């Protein structure tokens, strides 16, 4: 079986003879692994079964100052603190109105030409179109987190208008991306905190769920699988997400949910990606504890398929190189 075949088998809830894996690194963690292994090409040997490709990187754009970059939507990112993503600063919409704002061209030929080249270079992996900052995150980076949350109560019509405009943009991206030989679409949209949801379930259902249903529906219409990433304690939304067509949830974060209970409750209708603790085990555990955690996840959550084993997030810079290597070796030894 190819690496792609293993992912398809998992998503079909079939029991593969090997559990697929997907590992992403922050810049600091990756550099530590290069130094630890002495191998500048370390990443090519990880063996991920999935490759994530975005039409344009999340924070790509024009440099407007030291460590500052303005993306295609007009959001300025400060990457002096977090070089991997950055911290948005300022507001594209200082008032609750779109005014004469025009979204960028979702079919920009320059963006899709490079995307097509990167997809064509993939050999046997499962290819995912990354739709970063897919809805709520794109909205709050443009309006500001506090302002957008207040708008949900004080200016709901503006929130509806903004989310509708973002949805139309993302639908165009999905339709264009589906013309390439991809296998799934991954939406990045954090709704949770370490305890509970940012906007609560009622406002999520009021503002986000209808738009998400349209986005997931477009992916299925194109014959692709729907993946989402949402950090935090959002498991109360799993029935809603299953209802609107989610296929695979990431990150299955053990710090905020009982990952084994999630498999028991929803594993017949939902696949999971993640589960390895990036807040406890990888930074503070031992290699033996890492191996035990990975083996249990594969054995219990991977039973009957429906699982892609992975860290709960991009591996942070404080993860110990020997623990990362123990995780990878456990994957390879299956």
N, C-alpha and C positions, 0 to 999 in steps of 0.2 A: 504493500500500500504506500502511496505517496503521503507526504505530510498533509496535503490538502484532503486526501481521503480520510485520514484519521479525524480531522475536524468535522467533516461532513457526517461521519459515523456518529461522533459524539452528539452533534446537533439533532440527529435522527433518533437519539436515545437508544443507540445500539451499543453493545458492550465491545469496545475495541480491545485488541490484545496489548495496546499501549495507550496511555492517557496523553493526549496532546498537551503541549505547554506553550506559554507565551510570556516572555520576559522583557520588560522595558526598564531602562536605566535613566536616572538623572545624570547630568554631565559629570558631577562630582563622583558618583558611584562608579560610573564607567571608567573614569580616569584612574580611580583606585584599583579597579580590576586589571587595567592594562599594566599598572605598576606592579601589582601583586603577581600576575602571571608572566610578566616580561614579554607580553605578546601584544604589539600594537594592533594586530588584527583579531583580537580576542572576540569581538562581537560576532564575527562571521562563523564562529565555532559554537555558538550557543544552541543553534539548531531549532529556533522557533518554528512552530507549525503555522503561524499566522504572520502576515506582513501588513502593516497599516500604512496607507498612502493617502496623503491629503492633497487636494488640488493646489493649495498654497499653505505653507506653515502657519500655525496659529498666530504667531507674532511677527510674521514677515512684513516688510513694508519699507518705509523711507526713514532713514536716520535723521532725527530732528534735534539731536543734542547728545552729549556724552551719556551712553547707556539708555537713550530714549529712542523709541521707534514708533512711527505712526502707521497703523495697519490700513488695509484697503477701506475699512469702514470709518476711518477718522479717529479711532481710539489710539491714544498715546500710551505706550507700555514702557514702564520703568523696569529695566532688566538689571539694575545694579544690585538688587537684593536677591531676586530669583531669576537666574539666567536661563532657566529652562522654559518658563512661561512668561514671567514678568508680572508687574502690578499695574493695572490700569490707573491712570490719573486724569483728572479733569472729567468733563462731560461733553459728549457730542450734542446731547439735548439738555441744556441747562433748565429749560422749561418744559412742561408736559405738552409738547406739540412737536410734530414732525417738521412743521414749517415747509421749506422748499428743499429739504434733504432728499438726495437721490442715492439709492443703494448702488454699489458697484455692479458691473456687468457679471452675472453668474456664469456666462458662457465666454468669458474672456479667452480668446484663442491662445494667448501666451501661457495662461494658467493650464489649460487642458492639453496643450502640446507636451509640456514637461510631465504632466500626470500620465499621459499615454506612454511616454518613453519609460517611465518608472514601472508601470504595470507590465509592459512588454518584457522588462528585464527579469521579472520573477519567473522562477523555474517551476517548482512543485509545491509552493506554499498556498494557503488559503488567503486570498487577497481581499482586504477590507478597505473600502472608501471611508476615510475619516472625515466626519462632518463635525469639526471642533466648534465649541461655543454655539451649540445647535439651536437653542431657543432662549431659555431663561438667562443663560450666561451671556449670550450675545446682547440681550436686552439690557441687562444691568451694567455691562461694561460700557454701554453707550449712554445710559441715563444716570448711572450711579446706583449702587446697591440700596442704600437707604432711601433714595428718592423713588426708585421703582417700587419698593415695598410699600411706601406711603401712597404711591399712585394707585396701587391695587385697591385701596380704601377710598381715596379722595378723588382720583381721576381714572376710574375704570375704563372709560371710553378710550382714553389715550393708550392705556395698556393694551386694550383689544386691538387698536389700530397698529401699534408698534409690533405686537406679536404676529398679527396677520401679515404685515410687510416682511418680517423676518421669515415666516413660514413660506411665503411665495418665493422668496429668494432661495431658501433651502430646497424647495420642491424642484426648482429649476436645476440646482446643483445635482440632486438625486437623478433626475431624468437624464442629464448630460453624462454623469458618471456611469450610469447603468449601460451606456452604449459601449463601454469598455469591458473586457473580460474580468470583471470583479465577481466576488462571491457573496459579499455582505456589505452592509453600511453600518458604521459605528457612530453613534451620536454621543458627544460629550456634553453633559449638562448637570452639574452638581446641584442637587435640591436639598441635601441633608447636612446636618451638623453632627458632632460627636454625640449629642443628645437631641433627638428630634429633627424636625424639618425646618428649613429656613423660613418658609412662608406658611407652613402648616398644610394639612391635607385638603381642607376646604378650599383655600385659595388656589392650591395646585389643581384641584379638579375644576374649578371655575375658569381659570385662565390658561393653564397649560395643557390639560388632558385633551381637549378637542383638537388643538393644533398638532399635538403629538400623534393622535390617531390618524390624521391626514398624512403626516410624514411617514409613519410606519406603514400605512396603507400603500403609499407610493413605492416603497421598497419592495413590498410583497407583490405588487402589481408588476414590478420588473423581474420577479422571480428570484429575489435575493433575500438573505437573512438579515434580521434586525438585531443589532447589538446596541446596548447603551452602557455608559459609564455614569454613575452618580454616587459620589462619596456620601458617607454619613448614614444615619439611622432612618432609612426610607423603606424598610421592609413592609410597612403598612400599606404601601402602594403596590405591592406585588400582584394582588388580584386585579387592580386597575390596569397594570401594565400587561398582564396576560390577556385581559379583555381586549385591549387595543392592538395586540399583535406582537408584543415583544418576544423574541426568540432566545436571547442570551443576555443575562445581567452581569455586569461587572461593577464593583470589585469584589463582592462577597466579602465584606470587611469584618474580620473576626472580632475586632475591638468594639463593634457596635451591634452585632447580631450573632446569634448562635448559628453558625454556618451549617452544622449538621441538622439542626431543626429546620432550616430553610429548605434543605434537600428533601427532608421527610414531608414537609407540607406542600412544596411546590415543584419538586423534582420531576414529576410526571408531565408537567406542562411548561416548564421553564428550564433552560440550561443556564449554567453558571460559569463564570470566568473569574479566577482570583482565589482568595482564601488564605494565602500564606501571609502571616502577620508582618507588616512592615513597620509597625510601631513597637512590637515587643520582640518577636523571635529573631528576625534578621539583624536588628541592631544589638540586642542584649542577650540572646540565647547562645547556646553552644552548637557546634556542628552536629553533635549527636541529637540535640533537641530539634534542630532544623530537619534532619533526616526523618526523625520520628513524625514530625508534623506533616511533612510532605507525603510520607507513606500512608498516614492515616487519611489524609484528604483524598488521595488517589483511590484508596481502598473503599472508603465509605461514600464520599460524594461522587466519585467516579464510577461507582457500581451501577450498572445499567446504562452507562453513557451519560450524556447531558452535562459533561464537565470538561473544562479546559483549565489545567492547573497553572497558577500564576501567582505572583505576589499581588497583594491587595492594591498596590499602586506602583507607579514607577519607583524602582528601588532607590531609597534616599541615601544621601551621602554618608550618613552615620552607620549604615549597614556594614557589618564586618566582612571583609573579603573572604575569609575562611568559611563564613556562613553562606555567602552567596555561592561559593564553589561547592559546598556540601549540597545545597539545593540543586544545582545543575547536575552534579554527579548522580543524585537520586533520580533525576529525570532520565539521564542517559543509561542508567543501570536497569531500567524496566525490561 
